[in-house]
Amino acid sequence: MDFSARKHWFFDFDGTLFDTEEDIKLAWVAVLKLLKLETPDFEARYKTGPSLPDMARTLFPDRPDVERIVADVKANFGRVYDDAGFPNTKPYPEAIAWIKALKASGKELYVATNKRRRPTVMLLEKFGLLGLFTEVYTSDCLPGRTLRKPEYLAHALETRGIDPADAVMVGDTAIDVQGGRANGMG
């Protein structure tokens, strides 16, 4: 399928535009230390990518208080992650070159990520890339709600009046593909 004629390009963030893995892992280590949670098998169980609740459940599968742990991690992770300043996070040069070429050719570009809006915008600003994107759509783009990728992609298409046949979702996970397909995007 030829996507070159499509005008609207949505990009995942973590693992697609930016290598954020080390800073996310370090934030997990810091939050677990802050909460005084022992995880001797952290290295074996930890993966970057799953949601905070899913990863907390993976790290503490046998704890009867796992839902309290999930709540505590969610309450602290954002602050710890954001305040660290993302010292190890870097954009993928090839992805940024591609983004700049698409922008120069007149395409409309958007970020579509499960990451929260604040760190996404902070990182785009840090690397001088925010101006390349028409909008940033995140899991928290609607106040008081946490959306999944298919939901905020639907919101983006609807509010912008974009025909899904004129849009592409670019990402590195099955969730990215599923979100695009659920909305009729390429």
C-alpha positions as CSV (number, residue, x, y, z in Angstrom):
1,M,0.0,0.0,0.0
2,D,1.4,3.4,-0.9
3,F,1.0,5.9,1.9
4,S,2.9,8.8,0.3
5,A,-0.2,10.6,-0.8
6,R,-1.7,10.6,2.7
7,K,-1.6,14.0,4.3
8,H,-2.0,13.3,8.0
9,W,0.8,11.3,9.8
10,F,0.5,10.2,13.4
11,F,3.6,9.1,15.2
12,D,4.1,7.1,18.4
13,F,6.7,8.6,20.7
14,D,8.6,6.0,22.8
15,G,10.6,3.6,20.7
16,T,9.5,5.3,17.4
17,L,10.7,8.9,17.6
18,F,12.7,8.8,20.9
19,D,14.8,6.3,22.8
20,T,13.3,6.7,26.3
21,E,13.9,3.3,27.7
22,E,16.8,4.0,30.1
23,D,15.1,7.0,31.7
24,I,11.8,5.1,32.1
25,K,13.6,2.2,33.7
26,L,15.5,4.5,36.1
27,A,12.3,6.2,37.1
28,W,10.8,2.8,37.9
29,V,13.9,2.0,40.1
30,A,13.5,5.4,41.9
31,V,9.8,5.0,42.5
32,L,10.2,1.5,43.9
33,K,13.0,2.8,46.2
34,L,10.8,5.8,47.2
35,L,7.9,3.4,48.0
36,K,10.3,1.0,49.8
37,L,9.2,-1.9,47.6
38,E,11.7,-4.8,47.3
39,T,12.0,-6.4,43.9
40,P,14.9,-8.8,43.9
41,D,13.9,-10.1,40.4
42,F,13.4,-6.6,38.9
43,E,15.9,-7.2,36.1
44,A,14.2,-10.4,35.0
45,R,10.6,-9.1,35.2
46,Y,10.9,-5.5,34.1
47,K,10.1,-4.4,30.5
48,T,9.8,-0.9,29.1
49,G,6.5,-0.5,27.3
50,P,3.6,-1.9,29.4
51,S,1.4,0.6,31.2
52,L,2.3,1.5,34.8
53,P,-0.5,-0.7,36.2
54,D,0.4,-3.7,34.0
55,M,4.1,-3.4,34.9
56,A,3.3,-3.1,38.6
57,R,1.2,-6.2,38.4
58,T,4.0,-8.0,36.6
59,L,6.6,-6.9,39.2
60,F,4.4,-7.9,42.1
61,P,2.2,-10.8,40.8
62,D,1.7,-12.5,44.2
63,R,1.2,-9.5,46.4
64,P,-2.4,-9.3,47.8
65,D,-1.9,-5.5,48.0
66,V,-1.0,-5.2,44.3
67,E,-3.8,-2.7,43.6
68,R,-2.5,-0.4,46.3
69,I,1.0,-0.7,44.8
70,V,-0.5,0.2,41.4
71,A,-2.1,3.3,42.9
72,D,1.1,4.3,44.7
73,V,3.2,3.8,41.5
74,K,0.7,5.9,39.5
75,A,0.7,8.6,42.1
76,N,4.5,9.0,42.1
77,F,5.8,7.9,38.7
78,G,5.0,11.0,36.7
79,R,6.7,13.4,39.2
80,V,9.8,11.2,39.5
81,Y,10.1,10.7,35.8
82,D,9.5,14.3,34.8
83,D,11.7,15.8,37.5
84,A,14.7,13.7,36.5
85,G,15.1,15.8,33.4
86,F,15.4,12.9,30.9
87,P,19.2,12.8,30.9
88,N,19.4,9.6,28.8
89,T,16.6,10.2,26.3
90,K,17.5,11.0,22.8
91,P,15.6,11.3,19.5
92,Y,16.3,8.7,16.8
93,P,18.2,10.8,14.2
94,E,16.7,8.8,11.2
95,A,13.2,9.3,12.5
96,I,13.7,13.0,13.0
97,A,15.1,13.3,9.5
98,W,12.1,11.5,8.1
99,I,9.7,13.8,10.1
100,K,11.5,16.9,8.8
101,A,11.2,15.6,5.2
102,L,7.5,14.8,5.6
103,K,6.9,18.3,7.1
104,A,8.8,19.9,4.3
105,S,6.7,18.1,1.7
106,G,3.5,19.6,3.3
107,K,2.3,16.7,5.5
108,E,0.5,17.4,8.7
109,L,2.3,15.6,11.6
110,Y,0.9,14.6,15.0
111,V,2.3,12.7,18.0
112,A,0.0,9.9,19.2
113,T,1.4,8.4,22.4
114,N,0.3,6.5,25.5
115,K,2.9,8.8,27.3
116,R,1.4,11.6,29.4
117,R,1.3,15.0,27.7
118,R,3.6,16.9,30.0
119,P,6.8,14.8,29.5
120,T,6.0,14.4,25.8
121,V,5.8,18.1,25.3
122,M,8.9,18.7,27.6
123,L,11.0,16.3,25.4
124,L,9.8,17.8,22.1
125,E,10.7,21.3,23.4
126,K,14.0,20.1,24.9
127,F,15.1,18.9,21.4
128,G,13.5,21.8,19.5
129,L,11.0,19.6,17.7
130,L,7.6,20.7,19.1
131,G,7.0,23.1,16.1
132,L,7.1,20.2,13.7
133,F,3.8,18.8,15.0
134,T,0.3,20.2,14.5
135,E,-0.8,18.6,17.7
136,V,0.2,16.1,20.4
137,Y,-2.4,13.5,21.4
138,T,-1.7,11.6,24.6
139,S,-3.5,9.2,27.0
140,D,-4.4,12.3,29.1
141,C,-5.4,14.6,26.3
142,L,-9.0,14.9,27.6
143,P,-9.2,16.2,31.2
144,G,-10.3,13.7,33.8
145,R,-9.9,10.7,31.5
146,T,-7.2,8.2,30.6
147,L,-7.6,7.2,27.0
148,R,-6.2,4.2,25.1
149,K,-4.6,4.7,21.7
150,P,-7.8,3.9,19.6
151,E,-9.7,6.4,21.7
152,Y,-7.4,9.4,21.4
153,L,-6.8,8.6,17.7
154,A,-10.6,8.7,17.2
155,H,-10.7,12.0,19.1
156,A,-8.0,13.4,16.9
157,L,-9.6,12.4,13.7
158,E,-13.0,13.7,14.8
159,T,-11.9,17.0,16.2
160,R,-9.6,17.7,13.2
161,G,-12.2,16.5,10.6
162,I,-9.6,14.1,9.2
163,D,-10.8,11.3,6.8
164,P,-9.1,8.1,8.2
165,A,-8.3,7.1,4.6
166,D,-6.0,10.2,4.4
167,A,-4.2,9.3,7.7
168,V,-1.3,7.0,8.7
169,M,-0.3,5.7,12.1
170,V,3.4,5.0,12.5
171,G,4.6,3.1,15.5
172,D,6.7,0.3,16.9
173,T,4.1,-1.9,18.7
174,A,1.0,-3.9,18.0
175,I,-0.9,-1.3,20.0
176,D,0.0,1.3,17.4
177,V,-1.1,-0.9,14.5
178,Q,-4.3,-1.8,16.4
179,G,-5.1,1.8,17.2
180,G,-4.7,2.8,13.6
181,R,-6.7,-0.1,12.2
182,A,-9.5,0.4,14.7
183,N,-9.9,3.9,13.2
184,G,-9.5,3.0,9.5
185,M,-6.1,4.5,9.2
186,G,-3.2,3.0,7.2
